[in-house]
């Protein structure tokens, strides 16, 4: 995932991009982080 924040004289713009591969949210046990593991 790539997140960019750019501030200029007109304000702030944000761009969020990913690789489009996705993931299986039902396979929570195989994720290394804690983000999806806390969802029940």
Secondary structure, 3 states (H helix, E strand, C coil): CEEEEEEECCEEEEEEECCCCCCCCCCHHHCCCCCCCCCC
